[in-house]
Structures are given as structure tokens and as C-alpha cells.
Amino acid sequence: MPLLFALLLSISRPDLIQIPRAEAEVLTTDDLRTIAAADAALYKINSDKFLKVIDCESQFDPNTVSATGDYGVAQINLKYHSEITKAQALDPIFSLRWAAGQWSANRQKLWSCWNALYGKHS
């Protein structure tokens, strides 16, 4: 089963398949954009805004670490989210799904890029 198909299947049916972390490391930026869009659809959030904010935060680079302690593609700050491990924050599949879940709970303001791009308009 091709990796991207398996990832998209895991988004729609997470009970069917789990993607090992080693395989997730071969994902391209385009793969991550596709996964982010699928997570946005799953959580019924605005895909365009979600993709723009993730691009602003990390340029879809899962290895991004900010000076303020934000990790991974979704820039999760471990100081404020102690329930998340560094490994989870750096896992792009976990990170994107977690971020989409936060957005579905109306927590977009956790991201500085959301505030910069949309905060005054929402």
C-alpha cells in the first residue's frame, strides 16, 4: 500500500492502520499539505486558513524548532502543552492532527500566525 494512501486511510479510519514514525520521515512537503487538508476536512475546519497558518508557522518543515520552544510542523509549544511529548510534536502526522483538533475547538489563537493573518478579522 503506498504510504500517502495509507496515511489518508489512517485519517479517515484511524482504527485500521498506524503509520510507523520511520515511514513518516519520508513525507514530502506536498504530502504534508495533503495530510493537513485531509485533517482539516476531518475536523470540519477551514482548510485554506489552516494550510496558510501551518505554512506561515513552519513552511511545512516537521523539524522546525522556534526560539520560543515551539516544535514541529504545527509549532507546538511544550511549555504550554505538557501533555504532548517532544517526539509527538516533531511527528508531522500527530502534530497536524492535534492542531486540526485544536482548531475545531476554536483554539486558533494559539498560533501567532493565525493571530497575524486572521485575528483581527475573526
Secondary structure as the mmCIF struct_conf table of DSSP 4:
data_model
#
loop_
_struct_conf.conf_type_id
_struct_conf.id
_struct_conf.beg_label_comp_id
_struct_conf.beg_label_asym_id
_struct_conf.beg_label_seq_id
_struct_conf.end_label_comp_id
_struct_conf.end_label_asym_id
_struct_conf.end_label_seq_id
HELX_RH_AL_P HELX_RH_AL_P1 LEU A 3 SER A 12
TURN_TY1_P TURN_TY1_P1 PRO A 14 LEU A 16
HELX_RH_AL_P HELX_RH_AL_P2 ARG A 21 ALA A 24
TURN_TY1_P TURN_TY1_P2 GLU A 25 VAL A 26
HELX_RH_AL_P HELX_RH_AL_P3 THR A 29 TYR A 43
TURN_TY1_P TURN_TY1_P3 LYS A 44 LYS A 44
HELX_RH_AL_P HELX_RH_AL_P4 SER A 47 SER A 58
TURN_TY1_P TURN_TY1_P4 GLN A 59 PHE A 60
TURN_TY1_P TURN_TY1_P5 PRO A 62 ASN A 63
STRN STRN1 VAL A 65 VAL A 65
TURN_TY1_P TURN_TY1_P6 ALA A 67 THR A 68
BEND BEND1 GLY A 69 GLY A 69
STRN STRN2 ASP A 70 TYR A 71
TURN_TY1_P TURN_TY1_P7 GLY A 72 GLN A 75
STRN STRN3 ILE A 76 ASN A 77
TURN_TY1_P TURN_TY1_P8 LEU A 78 TYR A 80
TURN_TY1_P TURN_TY1_P9 SER A 82 GLU A 83
BEND BEND2 ILE A 84 ILE A 84
HELX_RH_AL_P HELX_RH_AL_P5 LYS A 86 LEU A 90
HELX_RH_AL_P HELX_RH_AL_P6 PRO A 92 SER A 104
TURN_TY1_P TURN_TY1_P10 ALA A 105 ASN A 106
HELX_RH_3T_P HELX_RH_3T_P1 GLN A 108 LEU A 110
BEND BEND3 TRP A 111 TRP A 111
HELX_RH_AL_P HELX_RH_AL_P7 SER A 112 TYR A 118
HELX_RH_3T_P HELX_RH_3T_P2 GLY A 119 HIS A 121
#
